[in-house]
Amino acid sequence: MIFLENNLYNLAAARRSIRKFKETPIPHEDIEYFISCAVNAPSGCNSQCWHFVAVEDKALINKLAEETAKSARDFYGTGQIEANEEFLTSREKATSFFKNAPLVIFVFLDSMDYYDERVSKAFSEKGFTKREMLDALAYPDILSVGAAVQNMLLAITEKGYGACWMNDAVVGELKIKSLLNVRDDLRLISVIPIGVPNYSPRGKKFRDMSEVIEYR
């Protein structure tokens, strides 16, 4: 296993989305390292509003992928959109390629409450539901989970593994939650397939710094 120099910029720059993996299993000590880094992320009101399910059982991974692909076909194959066979097949693949990994971590959003109840009360009095309040406040619960995932991706890169941050698979949330036997109130946010990369990803061009930052 190749370990990168302990430098945050190097880790961030080296991270790439990986979709094909070797069958090499991942030791539990590495899995727990990924999660330990994830849960050290900042979270709104220190809610730590995340929950992770790590799946190593290949039969279960295949079943999860199969049911997610079916869900994608059902979701995109109904309604008014133009969904030909090529499109539906592409959606099946885009939502279920996590089947290629020896480890898949399912990332769920747990509940988040503001530590100062006056915040929630003020929004409630003005007609906001809890979800509308969190949306109005720039999605602090979703951002918290995103921060945890980014920490996890950097830890995965540091250990020499590859991963991909998947969100399309949420169309299969009901089937996934049923197969994983998790609480009904958890919300599936992301799916992270992880393993030793089976190829070297191409580099990518980034926008010039002058395009992404302004000084005042």
PLY file of the C-alpha trace (Angstrom):
ply
format ascii 1.0
element vertex 216
property float x
property float y
property float z
element edge 215
property int vertex1
property int vertex2
end_header
0.00 0.00 0.00
1.33 3.45 -0.92
1.07 6.11 1.78
1.14 9.73 0.70
3.20 12.36 2.47
1.19 13.71 5.39
0.32 16.95 3.66
-3.26 18.12 3.28
-2.72 19.74 -0.11
-1.12 16.56 -1.49
-4.04 14.47 -0.25
-6.64 16.83 -1.65
-4.84 17.07 -4.99
-4.34 13.29 -5.25
-7.96 12.39 -4.53
-9.87 11.20 -7.59
-13.17 9.41 -8.10
-12.48 5.70 -8.60
-15.10 3.35 -10.07
-13.15 0.12 -10.63
-11.42 -1.76 -7.85
-9.31 -4.80 -7.13
-10.92 -7.50 -4.99
-8.44 -6.90 -2.16
-10.34 -6.80 1.16
-9.92 -3.79 3.43
-8.84 -4.44 7.05
-11.23 -3.32 9.77
-8.55 -1.10 11.27
-8.50 0.90 8.04
-12.30 1.08 7.89
-12.42 2.37 11.44
-9.72 4.90 10.58
-11.87 6.23 7.72
-14.86 6.58 10.05
-12.79 8.11 12.85
-11.65 10.83 10.46
-15.23 11.33 9.24
-16.71 11.83 12.71
-14.11 14.46 13.56
-15.69 16.76 10.99
-17.51 19.89 12.15
-21.29 19.59 12.45
-24.08 22.08 13.01
-24.65 22.59 16.76
-22.28 19.65 17.30
-25.22 17.46 16.27
-22.91 14.78 14.79
-25.90 14.02 12.59
-24.41 11.12 10.66
-24.68 7.36 10.64
-22.53 4.93 8.65
-23.11 1.35 7.55
-20.05 -0.47 6.19
-20.89 -3.44 3.95
-18.25 -6.07 3.14
-20.51 -9.04 2.38
-20.24 -9.43 -1.40
-23.61 -11.13 -1.73
-25.26 -8.25 0.11
-23.40 -5.66 -1.98
-24.61 -7.38 -5.15
-28.19 -7.50 -3.85
-28.07 -3.82 -2.89
-26.75 -2.94 -6.35
-29.38 -5.08 -8.07
-32.25 -3.48 -6.16
-30.82 0.01 -6.67
-30.60 -0.56 -10.42
-34.22 -1.74 -10.46
-35.26 1.32 -8.48
-33.46 3.57 -10.96
-35.23 1.95 -13.90
-38.59 2.33 -12.15
-37.89 5.95 -11.19
-36.64 7.17 -14.56
-38.84 4.90 -16.66
-42.10 6.48 -15.53
-43.53 9.95 -16.00
-43.22 12.41 -18.85
-39.47 12.31 -19.51
-38.08 10.73 -22.67
-36.55 7.57 -21.23
-35.31 5.22 -23.95
-33.48 1.97 -23.24
-30.04 3.55 -23.59
-30.89 6.19 -21.00
-32.40 3.67 -18.57
-29.38 1.37 -18.88
-27.06 4.31 -18.22
-29.06 5.21 -15.09
-28.87 1.63 -13.86
-25.09 1.65 -14.21
-24.67 5.12 -12.69
-26.61 4.16 -9.57
-25.23 0.65 -8.99
-21.54 0.57 -9.95
-20.72 0.37 -6.25
-21.08 -3.38 -6.79
-17.49 -3.31 -8.11
-16.03 -2.48 -4.68
-14.99 -4.82 -1.85
-16.32 -2.28 0.67
-19.27 0.08 0.42
-20.08 2.64 3.10
-23.66 3.91 3.17
-23.89 7.39 4.67
-27.09 8.41 6.41
-28.33 11.69 7.83
-29.51 11.50 11.43
-31.57 14.22 13.11
-30.21 17.64 13.98
-31.62 20.06 16.55
-30.51 23.59 17.32
-29.04 23.94 20.81
-30.95 27.21 21.23
-34.63 26.32 20.95
-35.45 30.00 20.33
-34.05 29.62 16.81
-36.46 26.81 16.00
-39.33 28.62 17.71
-38.74 31.81 15.72
-38.87 29.92 12.43
-41.88 27.88 13.54
-43.82 31.02 14.45
-43.20 32.33 10.95
-44.66 29.21 9.36
-41.49 27.24 8.60
-41.41 23.48 8.96
-38.23 22.05 10.46
-37.02 21.03 6.98
-37.78 24.48 5.59
-35.89 26.06 8.49
-32.79 23.96 7.84
-33.01 24.70 4.12
-33.27 28.44 4.85
-30.21 28.23 7.11
-28.10 26.81 4.23
-28.68 23.10 4.98
-26.48 22.78 8.10
-27.38 19.09 8.50
-26.54 18.21 4.88
-23.36 20.29 5.04
-22.32 18.46 8.21
-22.63 15.09 6.52
-20.76 16.46 3.49
-17.90 17.56 5.71
-17.74 14.06 7.22
-17.66 12.47 3.77
-14.85 14.77 2.62
-12.79 13.85 5.71
-13.44 10.21 4.91
-12.35 10.60 1.28
-9.08 12.22 2.32
-8.43 9.43 4.84
-9.13 6.84 2.14
-6.67 8.58 -0.19
-4.05 8.81 2.56
-4.16 5.04 3.03
-3.67 4.40 -0.70
-7.25 3.36 -1.51
-9.70 4.85 -3.98
-13.36 5.78 -3.60
-16.20 7.55 -5.32
-18.73 9.91 -3.72
-22.05 8.65 -5.10
-25.39 10.37 -4.66
-27.41 8.99 -7.59
-28.00 5.76 -5.67
-30.45 7.52 -3.32
-33.25 6.64 -5.79
-32.99 3.19 -4.23
-33.22 4.48 -0.65
-36.26 2.44 0.40
-34.79 -0.85 -0.84
-31.36 -0.02 0.55
-32.70 0.83 4.00
-34.76 -2.35 4.04
-31.82 -4.55 3.07
-29.54 -2.85 5.61
-32.21 -2.97 8.32
-31.62 0.59 9.49
-34.00 2.94 11.30
-36.84 4.40 9.27
-36.02 7.98 10.29
-32.51 7.87 8.81
-32.12 9.52 5.38
-29.72 8.08 2.83
-27.38 10.82 1.60
-24.43 9.14 -0.10
-22.91 5.80 -1.05
-19.11 5.43 -0.97
-17.56 2.39 -2.74
-13.97 1.86 -1.57
-11.10 -0.36 -2.62
-7.64 -0.60 -4.14
-7.90 1.19 -7.51
-7.81 -1.05 -10.57
-6.59 1.76 -12.84
-4.83 5.11 -12.69
-7.30 7.98 -13.10
-6.51 10.83 -15.45
-5.67 14.23 -14.09
-8.19 17.02 -14.42
-7.99 20.71 -15.19
-9.03 23.08 -12.44
-10.34 26.59 -12.83
-7.77 29.32 -12.43
-7.53 30.78 -8.93
-8.57 34.18 -10.29
-11.92 32.66 -11.27
-12.80 31.27 -7.85
-11.63 33.87 -5.35
-12.23 37.58 -4.90
-10.52 39.89 -2.42
-12.07 42.97 -0.89
0 1
1 2
2 3
3 4
4 5
5 6
6 7
7 8
8 9
9 10
10 11
11 12
12 13
13 14
14 15
15 16
16 17
17 18
18 19
19 20
20 21
21 22
22 23
23 24
24 25
25 26
26 27
27 28
28 29
29 30
30 31
31 32
32 33
33 34
34 35
35 36
36 37
37 38
38 39
39 40
40 41
41 42
42 43
43 44
44 45
45 46
46 47
47 48
48 49
49 50
50 51
51 52
52 53
53 54
54 55
55 56
56 57
57 58
58 59
59 60
60 61
61 62
62 63
63 64
64 65
65 66
66 67
67 68
68 69
69 70
70 71
71 72
72 73
73 74
74 75
75 76
76 77
77 78
78 79
79 80
80 81
81 82
82 83
83 84
84 85
85 86
86 87
87 88
88 89
89 90
90 91
91 92
92 93
93 94
94 95
95 96
96 97
97 98
98 99
99 100
100 101
101 102
102 103
103 104
104 105
105 106
106 107
107 108
108 109
109 110
110 111
111 112
112 113
113 114
114 115
115 116
116 117
117 118
118 119
119 120
120 121
121 122
122 123
123 124
124 125
125 126
126 127
127 128
128 129
129 130
130 131
131 132
132 133
133 134
134 135
135 136
136 137
137 138
138 139
139 140
140 141
141 142
142 143
143 144
144 145
145 146
146 147
147 148
148 149
149 150
150 151
151 152
152 153
153 154
154 155
155 156
156 157
157 158
158 159
159 160
160 161
161 162
162 163
163 164
164 165
165 166
166 167
167 168
168 169
169 170
170 171
171 172
172 173
173 174
174 175
175 176
176 177
177 178
178 179
179 180
180 181
181 182
182 183
183 184
184 185
185 186
186 187
187 188
188 189
189 190
190 191
191 192
192 193
193 194
194 195
195 196
196 197
197 198
198 199
199 200
200 201
201 202
202 203
203 204
204 205
205 206
206 207
207 208
208 209
209 210
210 211
211 212
212 213
213 214
214 215
